[in-house]
Amino acid sequence: LQFPAVDFTTIVQLIGPAFTIALLGAIESLLSATVADGMAGTRHDSNQELIGQGIANVAAPLFGGFAATGAIARTATNIRNGATSPVAGLVHCGFLVAVILLLAPLAVHVPLAALAAILFYVAWNMSDAHRFVHLARTAPRPDVAILLLTFALTVFTDLVVAVNVGVVLASLVFMRRMAQAVSVEAHSHEDVAAETGAPVALPRDTVVYTIDGPFFFGAAENLENALRRSQSHVRTLVIRMGRVPFMDATGLTALDEIVQDFQRTGARVVLVEVRPNVREKLQRAGIVARVGAGGLYATLAEYVTAGAVSATGDRPARSGTA
């Protein structure tokens, strides 16, 4: 047992490679567990797998070891030979320890050319060339571009650089797709009347929008662009948020700015169908206080019945807010 000497300079130098190794280890182990599930008909616990691997990789360097992951080849070999529990892995470890302690002197006489051939064979099996070609032909173009770029960086530069670049690009592509999946839909008064069945009609200067999807920084611009065109003639803006599972800080800021912009023009903003977790964030951001007690309703029908102005100009009695 020996604790390494770690200083700030060492941490700065190793944080990048450490992140890459951790990421590769997680991917390799989860892929190995998925393959094992397919072969044995089981179902693994991803959290348990990664936490156990993390504890092992933190403890191993204290005894001169290095990072390790779940291995597809040996896992598949164990399952094919009847392994049904982690005892197979323990037996494997014990056998390797015995080989190292008893047969290590004989390894000196193994020709390096033979070891090189074995490494080439192992590397080729790990490359999964058939899957690589299949993905390059069938995957979406952004994913193919990331795959080829990561592969090229791995070959011509460094694995650390390749993995970091690949993860960043994949994250950007994912955020772009999420932003495109979020839609802001306007509802006509006829649609609102047909959906709610309320006897009270919405006034002409009231608009109803539905946000469908997570309201994060990538989707905030969609709502702003949709509302900017209707801000001049609107007296009441109703935003349906029943399909918003979460909001981030940028989404909250964008919504707060929208509320303020409409209120400065004398318009009213009403939020309906807000989920409890989203409402908690709105309260912490001060948006609930800004829209006021009459600015929150549990359903659109409740707002139309209790809070909207009828077609004759009479305001019905308010039955309560959400």
PyMOL commands that set and color helices and strands:
alter all, ss='L'
color gray80, all
select helices_A, chain A and resi 8-40+46-63+72-80+87-107+112-127+129-138+141-156+159-181+189-196+220-228+249-264+276-285+287-291+293-295+300-306
alter helices_A, ss='H'
color red, helices_A
select strands_A, chain A and resi 183-187+206-212+236-243+268-272+296-297
alter strands_A, ss='S'
color yellow, strands_A
deselect
rebuild
show_as cartoon
